[in-house]
Amino acid sequence: MRHQISKLVSDGHYREAVALYSQLHSISVSPRKFTFPPLLKACAKLKSPLQAQIVHTHVIKTGFQSHLYAATALSDMYLKLNLLHDAHNMLDEMPERNLISFNAEISGFSKNGCFREAFSVFREVGCGGFRPNSVSIASLLSACDSVESSMQVHCWAVKLGVDVDLYVGTSLVTVYSNCDEMVLARKVFEEMPTKSVVSYNAFLSGLLQNGVAVAVLDVFNDMRERSSEKPNFVSLVSVISASTSLLYLQFGNQVHGYAMKTGVGCDVLVATALVDMYSKCGRWQLAYGVFKELNGMRTLITWNAMIAGMMFNGQSDPAVELFELLKSEALEPDSATWNSMINGFVHLGLWTEAFDFFKKMQSYVKVPNLKSVTSLLRACACLSTVQLGKEIHGHAVRTHISADEFLATALIDMYMKCGYSSLACRIFDQFDIKPQDPAFWNAMICGYGKNGEDESAFKIFDQMLVLKIKPNSATFTSLLSASSHSGQVERGLQIFKMMKEYGLNPSAEHLGNVVDLLGRSGLLIEASKLIQEMPEPPASVFASLLGACRHYSNSDLGVDMAMKLSDLNPEDPTSFVILSNIYAGLGRWDDAERSRQMMSDRELTKLPAYSSIGVT
């Protein structure tokens, strides 16, 4: 009986193993001491607490509860079922324990996120007269949630002499990578005397998740040249993902060729990564070629990658066709599919199609798609269509996602851009405890500034400082713009100086706002000096001061700004038009005519003005 059950479990036939045991038990076939460990493993795999308790009862009745291997298997089963209390009781009742039972307990607590309990059991190992081995250390490493605890376990590994063990080294690479300590991860990886494909994959994944994509390519090449084991599908997915993030089409194409030669190219995960890589590198035809070759093997993730890739490359019609073809492979769109369609339409400016798909999504999907909703709110903000924005807001309230900080920020931005600052303020005030994300506050500050409510913008900023929320670069951009529009020079310069207090270096946009502030207030010389201090002033800065020269009729400085602006944008006639207007305002008609003649000489034509209004 034991051999039959064990064979079924090892082959993954867990239900059949339990059924066989029940059948044999019903005809009074007595189990032996090694019958229960594989049977308990089957209960854990089936995620069946009820079946686990039934088998546990049989263990007690047959007198095998005191048997070391059966008791260890019981404890391990309860840990895997996340029944920690039952597992702990089993361990306390064990008449004797060995290193295997200790390791099972450490591993079980670690996998359930019980870090303190795992460390506590590890300390018991030494007290019990056992010497921890590589399995003990590797299991404990998976419980580490900080650099400090990881380094502590690393030191224990060195003292025990198991730090060079392949299993331990791979675990150290993983835990240091998860703690964003790639210097330590690299050091451990390079000092490993032997490296398996698993250890290489751990390092590749760590580099990728920590944004060191360039190094992934080098490590992959090293793996191909030095490792006795060939890269597997996990290795290829990592290196293809790195090529994607770097938009390194040539390297990704080479990896594709390698995958086909080694027979890994038909793996669905590798192929999906290739679809994503080709799409993001602008080669959707190649992506579609890989997609078609997977016919009959595609998963929903593969379809989503192809649909998103089509939308990313502006191929909305093929994306719609693919969306409709999902059902041909007995698949249904998930939240990622809907999001790709709606986001894609918004990105392409196809507003009607985006809203049509949103309405279709509401009839198919019960769980609201947060990304789709926020994407549509951006569309409403761009179109100033407050009525549609209100409808989406209503959907968010009905589906209980309106309190999400990210969505609330998008709602505030939409209402502000549509000119409804009172509705934006209502959303802002619904948070008794304000979010710490500066983007939430920036939406209010920027919105008030664009609606001409500059004092309200400054009040929000003051409230932000009282709550000790750190402003970012965008915060100061909005505040300087508000200072410029309201003509508050002193306040604007004070805000500009505050940037240093928060460790922020002024960008060209910040400096341009200060130039605009000084220029609007008639401080043209001060503005000119600030421009001279800038290493590479952008054209917008010269244009801003040129406009101020027009207002204050400063022809000398205006000529200088116009010449510099025309050098930066030789095909833009704006500088000559403004300069001509400055001369005309001063009654210097000959100079005004000369400016217009310079436009003619360069064959520049002033574009006709136009205006538009939105009707809601």
HELIX and SHEET records of a PDB file:
HELIX    1   1 ARG A    2  SER A   10  1                                   9    
HELIX    2   2 TYR A   14  SER A   26  1                                  13    
HELIX    3   3 PHE A   36  LYS A   45  1                                  10    
HELIX    4   4 PRO A   49  LYS A   61  1                                  13    
HELIX    5   5 LEU A   68  LYS A   80  1                                  13    
HELIX    6   6 LEU A   84  GLU A   93  1                                  10    
HELIX    7   7 LEU A   99  LYS A  111  1                                  13    
HELIX    8   8 PHE A  115  CYS A  127  1                                  13    
HELIX    9   9 SER A  134  LEU A  141  1                                   8    
HELIX   10  10 VAL A  147  LEU A  160  1                                  14    
HELIX   11  11 LEU A  166  ASN A  178  1                                  13    
HELIX   12  12 MET A  182  GLU A  191  1                                  10    
HELIX   13  13 VAL A  197  GLN A  209  1                                  13    
HELIX   14  14 ALA A  213  ARG A  226  1                                  14    
HELIX   15  15 PHE A  233  LEU A  246  1                                  14    
HELIX   16  16 LEU A  249  THR A  262  1                                  14    
HELIX   17  17 VAL A  268  LYS A  280  1                                  13    
HELIX   18  18 TRP A  284  GLU A  293  1                                  10    
HELIX   19  19 LEU A  300  PHE A  312  1                                  13    
HELIX   20  20 SER A  316  LEU A  325  1                                  10    
HELIX   21  21 LEU A  326  GLU A  329  5                                   4    
HELIX   22  22 SER A  335  HIS A  347  1                                  13    
HELIX   23  23 TRP A  351  TYR A  364  1                                  14    
HELIX   24  24 LEU A  370  LEU A  383  1                                  14    
HELIX   25  25 VAL A  386  ARG A  398  1                                  13    
HELIX   26  26 GLU A  405  LYS A  417  1                                  13    
HELIX   27  27 SER A  421  ASP A  429  1                                   9    
HELIX   28  28 PRO A  438  LYS A  450  1                                  13    
HELIX   29  29 ASP A  454  VAL A  466  1                                  13    
HELIX   30  30 SER A  473  SER A  486  1                                  14    
HELIX   31  31 VAL A  489  GLU A  501  1                                  13    
HELIX   32  32 ALA A  508  ARG A  520  1                                  13    
HELIX   33  33 LEU A  524  GLU A  533  1                                  10    
HELIX   34  34 ALA A  539  TYR A  552  1                                  14    
HELIX   35  35 SER A  555  LEU A  568  1                                  14    
HELIX   36  36 THR A  574  GLY A  585  1                                  12    
HELIX   37  37 TRP A  589  ASP A  601  1                                  13    
END                                                                             
